[in-house]
């Protein structure tokens, strides 16, 4: 295998697809704004997906509970893919298609956000979670592959990667997770500074 040639081919493929995604960059901005609004008002963001998308769900949670580029307070972002006892109990007792929706029913409230990640956009357990989230008055963000998708239909914002190769879609999803993390962090870092100043002023005699 010519690794150098393979890497250059991948770079070209990523460049092509990212250029197409950039034409709908307003969807990325809208998705980040929903997360910013939720976190700024004390709400929860939940993230779910299967396989590589489960790893991406945990990636987004890690960036926002931890940090992306800036030292700041942690934010309540929960990956619904990490509790093996809950997931296996739900899969065993209710079926695999329920493993995310039932967690949304347990933790979700109006004003919260669900981020559903699915390269096909047709994963039944992610679609069911999106449906449950909508029923509970939550906002839904979808990261998918090529449109149209069932997940997109239940989403307030759908960021669709115009590619059919699963690995390529997943690689672009990683870029999107980083871009969303950057927007959210830069927005909330400024809000945190403003809130601190207000709190300090109110404490003055």
C-alpha positions in Angstrom: 0.0 0.0 0.0 1.3 3.5 -0.9 0.5 5.2 2.4 1.5 8.6 1.1 -0.7 8.4 -1.9 -3.6 7.1 0.3 -3.2 10.1 2.7 -3.2 12.5 -0.2 -6.3 10.9 -1.6 -8.0 11.3 1.8 -6.9 14.9 2.0 -8.5 15.6 -1.3 -11.7 13.8 -0.3 -12.0 15.6 3.0 -11.3 19.0 1.3 -14.1 18.3 -1.3 -16.6 17.3 1.3 -15.8 20.1 3.8 -16.1 22.6 1.0 -19.6 21.4 0.3 -20.4 21.4 4.1 -19.2 25.0 4.2 -21.9 26.1 1.8 -24.4 25.2 4.6 -22.2 26.6 7.4 -25.3 28.5 8.8 -26.5 25.0 10.1 -23.3 24.6 12.1 -23.8 28.1 13.5 -27.5 27.3 14.4 -26.5 24.1 16.1 -23.9 25.8 18.2 -26.4 28.5 19.1 -28.9 26.0 20.4 -26.2 24.5 22.6 -25.1 27.9 23.8 -28.6 28.9 24.7 -29.2 25.7 26.6 -26.0 25.7 28.6 -26.3 29.5 29.3 -29.7 28.9 30.9 -28.8 25.9 33.0 -30.1 23.2 30.7 -28.6 19.8 29.8 -27.2 18.7 26.5 -27.4 15.0 25.7 -25.5 13.3 22.9 -26.0 9.8 21.4 -24.9 7.6 18.5 -23.7 4.0 17.7 -20.3 2.7 17.1 -18.0 5.4 15.7 -20.9 7.9 16.3 -20.9 6.8 20.0 -17.3 7.7 20.1 -18.1 11.0 18.6 -20.9 11.6 21.1 -18.4 11.0 23.9 -15.9 13.2 22.1 -18.3 16.2 22.1 -19.1 15.6 25.8 -15.5 15.4 26.6 -14.7 18.7 24.9 -17.5 20.6 26.7 -17.4 19.0 30.2 -13.6 19.3 30.0 -12.2 22.0 27.8 -11.5 22.6 24.1 -9.1 25.5 24.0 -9.9 27.6 27.1 -9.8 27.2 30.8 -13.4 27.7 32.1 -16.2 26.1 34.1 -17.4 22.6 33.1 -20.8 22.4 31.4 -23.5 19.7 31.7 -23.2 17.6 28.6 -24.1 13.9 28.9 -23.1 11.2 26.5 -25.9 8.6 26.6 -23.5 5.9 25.4 -21.4 5.4 28.5 -23.4 3.7 31.2 -23.1 0.0 30.3 -25.5 -1.1 33.1 -28.2 1.2 31.9 -27.7 0.5 28.3 -27.7 -3.3 28.7 -30.7 -3.3 31.0 -32.7 -1.2 28.5 -31.6 -3.3 25.6 -32.4 -6.5 27.4 -35.7 -5.5 28.9 -37.1 -3.1 26.3 -35.1 -3.6 23.1 -32.0 -2.0 21.6 -34.1 0.6 19.8 -35.0 2.1 23.2 -31.6 2.6 24.8 -31.4 6.3 24.1 -35.0 7.3 24.1 -35.6 6.0 27.6 -32.6 7.9 28.9 -34.0 11.1 27.2 -37.3 10.4 29.0 -35.4 10.0 32.3 -33.2 13.1 32.1 -34.7 15.4 29.5 -36.7 18.5 30.1 -38.1 21.4 28.0 -35.2 23.6 27.0 -32.6 20.8 26.9 -30.8 19.7 23.7 -30.3 16.3 22.2 -27.5 15.9 19.6 -28.1 12.7 17.6 -25.2 11.4 15.5 -25.8 8.8 12.8 -23.9 8.4 9.6 -26.9 6.9 7.9 -29.4 9.1 9.7 -31.6 6.0 10.0 -30.4 4.4 13.3 -33.6 3.5 15.0 -32.4 4.1 18.5 -31.1 7.6 17.6 -34.3 8.4 15.7 -36.4 7.2 18.6 -34.4 9.4 21.0 -35.0 12.4 18.7 -38.7 11.7 18.6 -38.8 11.5 22.5 -36.8 14.7 22.8 -39.2 16.6 20.5 -42.2 15.2 22.6 -40.5 16.6 25.7 -40.0 20.1 24.2 -36.3 19.7 23.7 -34.3 21.0 20.7 -32.7 18.3 18.5 -29.5 18.6 16.5 -28.6 15.9 13.9 -25.2 15.1 12.5 -25.8 12.7 9.6 -24.5 11.7 6.2 -26.3 12.5 2.9 -29.9 13.8 3.2 -32.8 13.1 3.4 -32.8 11.0 6.6 -35.4 10.0 9.3 -33.2 11.6 11.9 -33.2 14.9 10.0 -37.0 14.9 10.0 -37.1 15.0 13.8 -34.4 17.7 14.1 -34.5 21.4 14.5 -31.1 21.6 12.9 -29.6 18.9 10.6 -26.0 19.0 9.5 -25.8 16.6 6.7 -22.4 15.5 5.3 -22.8 15.0 1.5 -21.0 11.7 1.3 -21.9 8.0 1.3 -18.7 6.5 2.7 -19.2 5.9 6.4 -15.6 6.6 7.4 -15.5 9.8 5.4 -18.7 11.0 7.1 -17.3 10.2 10.5 -14.1 12.1 9.8 -16.1 15.2 8.8 -18.2 14.7 12.0 -15.0 15.0 14.0 -14.3 18.4 12.3 -17.8 19.5 13.0 -17.6 18.5 16.7 -14.4 20.7 17.0 -16.1 23.6 15.2 -19.2 23.4 17.3 -17.0 23.2 20.5 -15.0 26.3 19.4 -18.2 28.3 18.8 -19.8 27.2 22.1 -16.7 27.7 24.2 -15.9 31.1 22.7 -19.5 32.3 23.2 -19.9 31.0 26.8 -16.5 32.0 27.9 -17.5 35.7 27.2 -20.8 35.2 29.0 -19.1 33.7 32.0 -16.9 36.8 32.3 -19.9 39.1 32.1 -21.8 37.1 34.7 -18.8 37.2 37.0 -18.7 40.9 36.8 -22.4 41.2 37.5 -22.0 38.9 40.6 -19.1 40.9 41.9 -20.9 44.2 41.4 -24.0 42.9 43.2 -21.9 41.9 46.2 -20.6 45.5 46.7 -22.0 47.4 49.8 
